[in-house]
Structures are given as structure tokens and as C-alpha cells.
Amino acid sequence: MALMFRTGFPRRDHRNRESRSWAPAAIMEFVRSSPTFRRRRLARRIRRLREGAGLTQEQAAASLDMSTSALSRKETGEVATSVHEVRSMMDLYDAYDPGLVDLARSAKVKPWWHAYGITSRGYYDLEEEAVLVREWQLSYIPGLVQTEAYARGVFEGVGVLEADHIDNAVAARMRRRNRLHDAESPLRFSAVIDESVLRRPVGGPVVMRRQLAALLEFMNLPNVSLRILSGVQGAHRGLEGSFTLLSYADADETDLLFLEHTAGSLHIDKPEAVSTAASAFEGMRASALNGEDSAAFIS
């Protein structure tokens, strides 16, 4: 399931049935969803318990009445681990951790976006667990600070969603914004936006005018930083495409680089790739207008 524009809905398929096998294996790999973060966190902890007990996967699997491959998938987060299995593991490894039981339960709870008909474990899952999101946008106003009318204009204009999915997609996008206003642990958001994005009248002049006014309101939040990269900069690294960097509170969770493309999306956790993107982001942020000048430019 493609994650075009981070909706989690199936994209409208304009191809006939005979042409649906066009995508090479590499592209199909790009759109595969990653395991949920709670499941991955649980997987790391049960693996550590086993290693702490001095057991190999083969030895532990035999005692747990499961195959080695099944235990391996649980220790990588590819499949869920039940509360019963967690209790059996703690007994076997002689290590009691009450937090593991709670983690196993929470990993099975359906996330809020399922209520909107979104079942993909894609970008929503990545952003929900993040504490910092850094985004470079060459095409649209970042989703986290879009107005309802602007978001609808994006979905309708691009035309990748069936009409009956657009209402839910817009509602879910508005729900994402709540984390920016969370009183206890607000999401930190830093974005650099290309000047051309402000000049593209998505939804028409009235919608765009209200969207620009909304950006100024978001800029008043202490956890939000929006900067405009002026077109006078000429060629720069960001012209290769938009991207998002996500950071997490858990030290075991590495930063992630999220990219969208025509065929779907790509999650990258390789340190060198993440570092390259982070360097590009900081370079563009340094070259962009400062906060005060960005606000004046938007005005």
C-alpha cells in the first residue's frame, strides 16, 4: 500500500489489470511498511532477556515450543509477541519485567488512525512516536501545519485518492496537528519551506491566503520553527526533492529519513544516509530567512 502524501489509503489505480505487475522488486520493497515502534521496542527487550540468560535462539525456541524462525521474527518485530508468550519468555529467562507485559498489550492496541479507515503502518506510526520532526518541503506546505481547506486542495488536485477517502484523509491530517499543541509533551517541528511553495495557490487564492495566515499562527508556538528558503539561493542540495527526518526519545531508536516518490515511500535508517540528509537540512536552514524575516516574507 503506497503512502502517497502520507494518507495510508490505497491510491487510485489508473492502470488496467494486465499492467499491474509493472513494478520491479526494488520498488515493491520501498513501499513495505516497517513494524510498529512498540513492537520493535518489545522485540529488542525480549532479545536482550534471552541473551542475558545465555540462550541461543535455537535453545530458547525449543523451550518455548516454537520454531527458531518464529522466535527470530518476534525478536526483530516482524510479527507480534503475545502477552502469554512474553510471560513464558520471562519464566524461561528467569527475568521478570512487568513493563514487558504492558508493552505487549499496547503493541496490539489499534492506533487512532484506524478510526479513519487508515490501516497502513507507514508514516503515521513513525510520526506518532517521534519527539522531533524536521522537514524540507519543495512542493507543498508541510502536512503538520496545513489548514483543512489546503489539505483538501492537495488531495483533490493531485488526484491519487478515491473521492470517498478524501474526507477521512483530511480529518486524519487535522488530527496529526494536535501533537503540536500537546500541553505535556508537544511535538517539536522544524521546517524549511521553499519560496515557490508559498506562491503555488493550492485550492485557490482564498484558501492560500488563509493557509499563509495559519503559518504565521503556527510560528508563534515555541515548539515550531518555520523558515523560508528564498529563490535567490539558486541551486542547492534540496532541489533533489523533499524529505523528512524523525527523531525519538528512546536512545535505541535511531533517526529515520522518510522519502516519498511516485511509487510510494521509503524509510531509511542507515546512519550515513540520515547524516547526509541532516547535513543538507541544516545547510538549508542556515541559508533560509530567519524566523522574523520568514514571517515578514509570508505576510
Secondary structure as GFF3:
##gff-version 3
##sequence-region A 1 299
A	DSSP	three_ten_helix	4	6	.	.	.	ID=ss1
A	DSSP	three_ten_helix	17	19	.	.	.	ID=ss2
A	DSSP	alpha_helix	25	30	.	.	.	ID=ss3
A	DSSP	alpha_helix	37	52	.	.	.	ID=ss4
A	DSSP	alpha_helix	57	63	.	.	.	ID=ss5
A	DSSP	alpha_helix	68	76	.	.	.	ID=ss6
A	DSSP	alpha_helix	83	93	.	.	.	ID=ss7
A	DSSP	alpha_helix	98	108	.	.	.	ID=ss8
A	DSSP	three_ten_helix	112	116	.	.	.	ID=ss9
A	DSSP	alpha_helix	123	129	.	.	.	ID=ss10
A	DSSP	beta_strand	132	137	.	.	.	ID=ss11
A	DSSP	three_ten_helix	143	145	.	.	.	ID=ss12
A	DSSP	alpha_helix	148	158	.	.	.	ID=ss13
A	DSSP	alpha_helix	163	176	.	.	.	ID=ss14
A	DSSP	three_ten_helix	177	181	.	.	.	ID=ss15
A	DSSP	beta_strand	188	194	.	.	.	ID=ss16
A	DSSP	alpha_helix	195	199	.	.	.	ID=ss17
A	DSSP	alpha_helix	205	218	.	.	.	ID=ss18
A	DSSP	beta_strand	224	229	.	.	.	ID=ss19
A	DSSP	three_ten_helix	231	233	.	.	.	ID=ss20
A	DSSP	three_ten_helix	237	240	.	.	.	ID=ss21
A	DSSP	beta_strand	243	247	.	.	.	ID=ss22
A	DSSP	beta_strand	256	261	.	.	.	ID=ss23
A	DSSP	beta_strand	264	268	.	.	.	ID=ss24
A	DSSP	alpha_helix	271	287	.	.	.	ID=ss25
A	DSSP	alpha_helix	291	298	.	.	.	ID=ss26
###
